[in-house]
């Protein structure tokens, strides 16, 4: 068997692994419970760790598919779960601060939280 026949597949595999590693570095894995939002940026702006944000967000029941909520009840119950949990990590977080930060990173901004009619 020729050396080229053995070396070429090895080189191809090495290049694919290298490309995969570069892609993974550019796109870090998303944290559970919040696959569409930049968790690290939100956590930074709220003055909590990404782990604290994810743990608190675990209690939130977001609208499936990123759609607008079907009722004000869902919005209020999510806020009632999220805000006190985050305030345990950072007592300086106010309702207004949470809204400001979440709206900044929410696709559609504040309007995306207005319940469907």
SULVENJO-V238031 format. One record per backbone hydrogen bond with DSSP energy under -1.0 kcal/mol. CO is the residue of the C=O (numbers start at 0). NH is the residue of the N-H. E is the energy in kcal/mol with one decimal. If there is no record, write none. Layout:
[[CO:NH:E] [CO:NH:E]]
//
This chain:
[[2:6:-3.0] [3:7:-2.2] [5:9:-1.2] [6:10:-2.6] [7:11:-2.6] [8:12:-2.4] [9:13:-2.3] [10:14:-2.5] [11:15:-2.2] [12:16:-2.4] [13:17:-2.3] [14:18:-2.5] [15:19:-2.5] [16:20:-2.3] [17:21:-2.1] [18:22:-2.4] [19:23:-2.4] [20:24:-2.0] [21:25:-2.0] [22:26:-1.9] [30:33:-1.2] [36:38:-1.7] [37:41:-2.4] [38:42:-3.0] [39:43:-2.3] [40:44:-2.5] [41:45:-1.7] [42:47:-2.6] [48:52:-2.4] [49:53:-2.7] [50:54:-2.4] [51:55:-2.2] [52:56:-3.0] [53:57:-1.3] [55:58:-1.6] [56:59:-1.7] [62:65:-1.6] [63:66:-1.2] [68:115:-2.9] [70:74:-1.2] [71:75:-2.7] [72:76:-2.7] [73:77:-2.4] [74:78:-2.2] [75:79:-2.5] [76:80:-1.3] [77:81:-2.7] [78:82:-2.4] [81:85:-2.5] [82:86:-2.5] [83:87:-1.2] [85:89:-2.4] [89:92:-2.1] [93:97:-2.5] [94:98:-2.4] [95:99:-2.6] [96:100:-2.5] [97:101:-2.8] [98:102:-2.8] [99:103:-1.6] [100:104:-1.3] [101:105:-1.5] [105:108:-2.9] [108:111:-1.3] [109:112:-2.4] [110:113:-1.2]]
//
